[in-house]
Amino acid sequence: MSSSTAPPRSVAPDSTIRGLVLRGIAASPGVTVGTALVLGDAKNAFRRKHIHLSRTEDEVKRLYEAVELARAQIVQVSESMQQTAGHEPAAILDAYVAMLTDPLLMARVEAKIRKDLMCAEWAVVASSDEILTLFARKANSPQADTYLLERRHDIEFVSDRLVRALTGHSDRRLENFTVPTVVIARDLSPADTAGMAKEPVLAFVTEIGTKTSHTAIMARALELPAVVGLNDALAMIRTGDTVIVDGLRGEVIVNPNDIAIEEALARSARHMAFSRDLLSSRNERAVTRCGVPVSLKANIELPAEAVLALDHGAEGIGLYRTEFIYIDRTAMPTEDEQYELYKSVVETMAPRPVTLRTFDIGGDKFVSTFQLPSEMNPALGLRAVRLALRRPDVFLTQLRAMVRASAHGDVRIMIPMIASLGELRDVRTLIARAQAEVDLAGHARAPHIPVGIMIEVPAAVMLADVFAQHADFFSVGTNDLVQYTLAVDRTNQSLAPLATAFHPAIIRMLALVQAAAEKHSRPVSLCGAMASDPIAALLLVGLGFRELSMESAAVPEIKAALSRFSVDECREVAGLALACDETSDIEEVLAVGFAVRIHDILTGASGERTFV
């Protein structure tokens, strides 16, 4: 979302505008400064013209030749991605291959050539625009979901590739990548980002997308900073502008002044310096100033991210979001396919632990293979464990793959959105069945696999002492816990200031969960966004947490912050926070107690400040 200082969308960016701050979604970590290259739209790269009736068959033939060319280009990129970013990005591209002959699109295109006598390029664009209009009506309704939005992006991508194949402009203006470049676009497909892997690209910025969109996924696989969902990017940025892309904060600064550039470069250098330091001491545990160890693990979506987790000093995988495996597919992933993916992560991390979360689909994470019904409030509907128990056939396939992966290392299975003891018992019954089926098939597995639950709804917090007697471990998901406790939609940017983990209710809930886990000697972790915040991490240590899981890039900063405080100091500040009745009071307590001594970590200011 653009900042309040941004001019109206109808006003083109002027060269005199400096320091314009645009805010979007932090999609891939990192900070960089570079020259913007704004990629145009293939829709405007050809002349719209009618053809003679005698030319229709030739034009239809040209259309299907373009289909084959686009298919070959995508297949080539898909095969190369198998060797670089892993299976999942390639699977997305494979789905696009199938979409190139989708009757919904192709029947319309051919009809416009034969009946309306449009040239093939025009017919493709006109047909895709009609389909996008149909999707837009549903996407703008209260029942809209992420699946519809992603399908709109898919239609746009396929249309774009066809037009490029027809016009011969399939290079996406790569001739402009002669200097280190920040790519600005309305959207980028996996094929686009994969094709730029060998180019001097510094970062990606797109107008549309989410943290689970294709650009975000590929940017993380390529280890490039990215900000997505940044409205007005194409209106406010033009080719040649200097931009700062902050993939940690989700900010883009257009034509920054020298001071802003210096601060961004210093923050980037400090972040990279932390990472380099950890490369030489990555086997050393994170410890507080008084020597108490705190286990820092990584949250991942792609198998390739396991290597990044190790490089950043993570002591294991605290959360593997397996729902990504189900996205952008024409069929459910098989047991063997999932097993190979889980196995690759487990073997990469061995002997470190890997926590595999069963699919958390539903809510804001819709996928085509499940064909979920429209709901008035998806966040409170059929999602996560509820969906898994409703579809035991699909759930058992995933559980068998996870059980088989346990033969290759330390595997734990974690269940999302648990709200009742009955759900946990039902899941354990299915896990036992999956183990028996794995044994019957003659596959190896670990004799015991810990089964834990996500604490992310208020009901689970209130029953934490009960769950602690039946679950092997807890992991607190603060993103959803904040949403459900405070009744604030986590996707609603206008309510973002209210969705804070520093609300008194959230702090007290965390203390209740930690106390219940400690009482029954159950390990408890926190894997929400809160763990990636240095101040929040110190508060969590003060509340008794000794295991945090976060994005890999955040590990160096959290490790550095923990080293500057003793447990007693953290506990004292946490006690003051628990006594507060207002969010503002808690924030003040944390600022006074923690912020000053980690000022450089929070702001990216050059030079480390030393405190005794």
N, C-alpha and C positions, 0 to 999 in steps of 0.2 A: 504494500500500500504506500502511495506517495506520502511524503511528509507534508505538513501543513504549509510549508514554505514554497511548495511547488506551484508554478503558474498553472492556469487552466489548461486542460488537455489540448484545446484548440490552438494554443500558442506554441509555436515551434521553439526549441531551445535556442537561445541567442548566445553568441560567443562571449557576451559580456557577463552572462550568468556564471557566478563562481560559487563553489561550495554548496551546491544544491544537494541535499541529502534525500535519497529515495530509499524507502524501507520495504523489504519483501520478506521472503522466507529463507532462513539460513539452511541451505540444502547440502553443502559440502564444505568442510572446514578449511580454513586458510585465509590469509590476507595478502593481497597483491595490488600493485599499481601498474597500469599499462594504458596503451592507446586503444580506444574503442573501434571496433569494426561492426557496423550495423548491417546485418544480413537482410536483404530484401525478400519479397514474397514472389514466388514463381507465378502467381496468378496474374501479375502485371507484366510478365516478361514476353508476352506474345500479342499478336493482333487478332482481335475477334472478327471473324469473317464467315460469311455463308459460302457454302460450296454448291457447285452445280449438281443437279440430280444424277447426272452420269458419273459423278465422282464418289458417290456414297460408298460403294463397295471398296474402292481404293482407300477411302478414309477409314473404314472399319478395319481393313487389313492393317493400316498404319497404326491404329489403336492397339491391336493385339500384338503387333511387333514391339510396340512400346511396353506392353505388359510383360513380354518375355525379357526385354532388356532390363526393365526395372527389377524383375524377379532375379535375373542373373546377378545384378549388382548387389541386391540384398543378400543373396545366398553367399556371395563372395565375402561380404563383410561379416556375415554370420559365422562362416568357417574360420575367419581370422580371429573373431572374438572368442572362439572356443579355446584358442591358445593364449589369450591375453586376460580377459576379464572374467572368464569362467562360463558356466553353462547358462545361467539365468539371463544375462543380456542377450546371448545368442538365441535363447528361446523366444524372447520378445520379437526378434527379427524374423524368426521362423513363422510366428503368428502373422506378421505382415505379409509374408509370401502368400499365405492362404487368403488373406484379405484382398489381394490384387485381382482375384477372380470372383469376389463376393457378388452374388446376383443383385443384392440391394443397390450396389453402385454400378456394376457393369451393364445391367439391363437398362438403367436410366441413360447411361452414356450412349449406348448403341441406339436407343430410341431417338435421342436428340440429334444424332448424326443422320439417321434414316428419315425421320419425320420432319425435324426442324431444320435440317440441312446446315447444322453447325459444323465447323471444323472440329477435329478431335480434341484439341486443347480446350476450346471453348466448351465443348460438350462435357468434358471431365470436370471443369470448374463449376459449370452451371449445375451439374448433377450433384456434386459434393455440397454445393451451397444449399440445395434443396434439402438434402439429408441433414445437414447441420442445423437448418432452420427447424426441422422436426425435433431434433435432439434438444435444441435451445428451449423449445416450449416446455419440455419436461425438466430440463436442467434448471429453469428459472422458477419451477414450482416448489412449494414447501417440502415435497417428497423427494427432491433431487438428491442424488447420491454421487459419490466419487466415481462409481463405475460409468455412469452416463457421461461425466466430464471426460474421463479417459477415452471413452469410445469416440467422442467428438474429436479428440486429438488424433486418434488412430485414422479416422476418415481423412482428416486434414493431411496427415503424413502420406497416406497412400495416394491421394490426389496430387500432392506436391511432387512425389516421385514420378508419377505418370506424366505430368506436364513437363518435368525436366527431361524425361526420356524422349518425349515428343519433340521438344524444342532443341535438344542437344545441350542444354545447360544443366548438366548433372554434376558439375564440379563444385556447386555451391560457392562460387567466387573464391576458390582456394588460391587463385593467383594473387589475392590481396594479402595472404599470410606471409609477408616478406619480413616483418618485424614482430617481436613479441606482442601478442594481440589479446584483447579482451573481447570475446564474441558476444554481441548483443543481438537477440532475436526474439520474435514472438514466441517461438518454441523450437526445440531441437530434438530430433529423433535419435534413437540409438545409432542408426546408420550414420547420421551427421556427426555425432560426437566421436564415434569410432573412427570415422574417416579423418578426423582432425587430430588423432592421437599422435601422429608423427609431425604435426605442424607446430610452430612456435606459439601455441595457445596458452595463455596465462590463467584464464578463468571464463566461466559462462554466466550470462545474465539473461533470463527470459521473463516475458510478461506473464506467462501462464505456467502452471505446474504446482506440485506440492513436494513435500519431502519424500514421497513415495513415487513421484512421477519419473518418467524415463530419464530426463535430463539430470535429475538429482542422483539417480542410481548410477548412471554412467559416469558422472563427474566424480563420485566417490570412488568408483572402480579405477578411474584414471588419476586419482589423487589431485584433482584440480578444484580450487575454490569455486563455489557456485551460489548464486542467489536467484531464486525462482519466485513466481507469483508477484513480480514487481510491476504493478500497474503503471502505465505511462512511460515505460522504459524507452520505447521507440519514439515517443513524442518528445522526451526530455534529453535524449542522448543522440548524438550524431557521430558519424565516422570521423575520427581524428581527435575527438575529445579525450582528455586525460581523465581516467576514472580510477577510484579506489574501490575494490571489491572486497568486502569483509564477509566471508562465508561463515564466520563464527557468530556475528551479530545480525546478519541478514541485511546489511546496509551497502548501498552504493553511493559514493560521493562523486559528483560530476564537476570537473574542472576545479579540483581542490587547490587551496593555497599552499605555499611551501611548508607551512607549519603542519598542516594536516597530512601532507605527503610524508614529511619527516616522522611524524608520529606513527603513521601506518607502516612505514618501512621498519621503524624500531620495534613495533609490536610483532610484525612478521619475523624479524630477525630473532627477537626474544623467543618467540614460539618455536622457531626452528632450532634455536640454540638449546632449548629445553629438550627437544626431541633428540638432538645429537648427543647431549649428555647422557640421556637414558640409553642410547644405543650401546654405550660403553659400560653401562651399569644396569642393564635391563633385568638382570637376574636378582638385583637387590630389591627388597621389598620397600614399599612406601612406609615411612615411620613418622610419628609425631616428634616434636622436639625432645620429648622425654623418652623416646625410644620405643613407644608402643606401635606395633605394626598395624597397618590398615590395608586390607586387600583391595586393590583397584583392578577391576575387570572391565571388559569391553562389551558394548552392545554392537551387534553386527546384523547385516541383512544378506550379504553376499559371501560366499566362501573365500573369495579373494581378500576380503577385509580381515581375515584371520591373520594373515601375514602382517598387515598394518598394525594389528593389535599387539603382536609381538614386538614389532619395531618401536612402538611407543611405550613399551614397558608394562603392558597389561599382564596380569597374573592368571588369566583365563578368560573365558567367555561367560559373562553373567547373564546374557540374553541374546539368543539367536532367534531373530524374528522369522519364523519359517513360513509365514503367510505369503512372502514374496514369491515362493515357488509356485503358487497357484495363480499368479497374476499374468494376464495377457497370454492365455493358453486356449487352445481349441479343445483340449481334453485334460482330465485330471492327471497329475503326475503319478507315475507308477511307483510301486514299492521299491523296485530296484533303482529307479532314477533318484528317489529321495535318499535311499540308503547311500548311494555313491556321494551325494552332496554332503550329507551329515558326516560320513566317514572321512571325507577330505578335510573337513574342519577339525574333527576330533584328532586325526593323525597329525595335522599341522600344530595343534596346541599341546599335544601329549608331552609330558604327563600332566599338564595343567587341566583343570576341569572345564567342561563345556556344558552349559545349561541350554537345552533345547526347549523352547517354548512351543507348545502345540499351537496350531494355527489360530490366530486372533482375527477372524474374518467377520465382517458385519460392521455396524456403526458407520464409521467413515472409511472403512476398508472393504469395498465391494469388489468381487472378481467374477468374471464371466462364467467360469466353469460351474459355479454353484447356482446360478440363476435364482438369486434370492428375490422374494416378493418385495414390492414397494411397501414402506412403512411410514406412518406419520412421524415417528421419532425413532430412527434407526439406532441411535445411541442407547436407547432403552429397549431395543427389540431383540431379534434373533441374531446373536453374535457370540463369538468366542466359544466358551464351553457349552453354551446352550445349543449352538449350531452343531458342534461336534457330537453331542449326545443325540441330536435329532438325526444325524447322518453317521451312524456307527460304522457303515461300510467304508466311508472315506476316512473316518477317524482311525479305524483299525489299520488301514493301509499305512497311515503315517506312523502310528505307534509301532507297528512291526519294523518299519525302517529305522526308527529310533532305537528300538531294542537291539537290532542287529549292529547298529553303529557302536553300541556299548562294548562290543568285543575289541574295539580298537583304542580305548582310552577311558578317561574318567567322564562318564556321561550322567547328567541329571535331567529329568523331565519335569517341566514346569507347566502348570495349567492356568490359563488366564481367566479372569472375571468370575472366579468362584465366589458364590454368595451363600451357599448352604452346605451343610455337612453331607446331605444326600447326593449332591453333585460330585463331591470328592469321592464318596464311596462308589458311585457309578463309574467314575473314571478309573478308579483302582481295579474294579472288576474287569473293565475292558483292557487295562494294561496287563492284568494276569492272563487274560485270554490271548492277547498278542504274544506274550512270552511263551505260552503253551504252543501256539501256532508256529512260532519261530523254532522252537525245539523240535516239533513234529517235522518241520521242513529240513531239519538237519543243519541249521545255521548256528554259528557260535554267538554267544552273548555273555554279558557279565552276570554273575550269579545274583547280584543285588543292584538295583538302579534306584537311587533316591528319587522320590516323587514329592515335589513341592507345589506351592500355590502362589499366585499373584494376589497381593493384598491391594485392591484398587477400587473397592466399593465400600461404603460405610458399614454394610452388614458384616463384611469380613473383618473389619476393624473391631467391631463390637463382639464378635465371636472368636477373636484371635486366641484367647486362652483355650477355647474348645478345639479350634483347628490345630493348635500346637500339639495336641495329643494324637493327631491323626496324620498330619503332614510332616515330611522329613525336613522341610525348610520353608522359609518365607522369602518373598521378594516383593518389596513395596513398589508399586507403579504409581508414582505421584502425579503423572499427567492425567490419568483418568480419576484418581482419587480426588484431585482438586475439582475436576469437572463435576463429579457426582455429589461431592460434599457441598460445594458452593453453588450448585445449580447454574453453572456457567458453561456454555458450549465452548469447548476448547478450540473450535474452528472459527469462532466469531471474533474477528479482529477488533470490533468496536467494544467488546467486553474484556479485551485482553488485560487491562489494568486490574480487573477484579479477580482474574484467574491466577492468583499468586499462592505459592507454596508457603509464604510467610504469614498466612492468615492464622490467627490463634487456634482455630479449630483443627487445622492441618498439623500444626506443631504438636498439639496435645494428642492427636490421633497417632502420630509417629511415636510418641513416647509410650502410648498404650501398647502398640504393636511390639516395640522393642522389649518392653517389660514382660509381655506374655511369652515371647520367644526365649528370653533369658530364664524365666521361671521354669520352663520345660526343657531347657538346654537345646533349643533349636536354633540353627544358624539363621540369621536374618540379614538380607541385603536390601539395597535400594537401587533400582535400575531406571528411575524416571529422570527427566531432564534436570531435576534438582541436584542430582549427583555431579553434574558437569559444572555447576556454579561453585567457585572456590569458597565464597562466604557460606553458602548452604552446606557444603561438604564439611566445613569446620563445625557448623551447628549440629550436623548429624553425628559427628564424632562425640560432641558434647552430650548428645542424647543417648549415646551408647552404641551406635552403629560402628561396626568394624569391617564392613564390606560394602563397597560402592561399585556400581557398574555404569559405564558412561560411553560416549563416543570416544573412539581411540585417541583422537586428536586432543581431547581434554585431559588425558592421563598426566602428561607432563606438568600442566598447570596445577592440577589438584595435588600431585605429589609435592610440588614446590610449596604450595600453601600449607599443607599439613606439617611440613618440616619446620615451620616457624612458630608453631604453638604446641604447648604441652596439653595433655588430656585434661589436667586440672583447669587450665585456662579455658578450654573449650566447654568444659562442664559448667564453669561459673557463668559464662555468657548464656549457655543454654538454659540454665536455671532462671536467669533474668528474663529471657524470652518467654518461658513458660508462664511467668507471672504476669505477662502483659495481656491486656484485654483488646487492644487494637492493633491492626496490621502496621500502622505507621509507627507505633511504639516499638514493635518488634524490629522493624527495619532500622530504627534509630539505635536500638541496643546493639544490633549486629554491626552497624557502621562504626560505632564507637569501639566495640570490642574487637572487631576483626579488620575492618577495611583499611585503616591507616597502615598497618604492617604488611599488607599485601597490595598496596596501592599500585605498584608496578605491574603486578599480575592482572589486576582489574582493568587498568587503563592502557597498558601497553607502552607506558612512558619509558624512554630510553634511560638506562642506568638503573641498577638495582639499589634500593634503599635499605640500609642495614639498621636494625633495631635491636637493642639489648633487652 
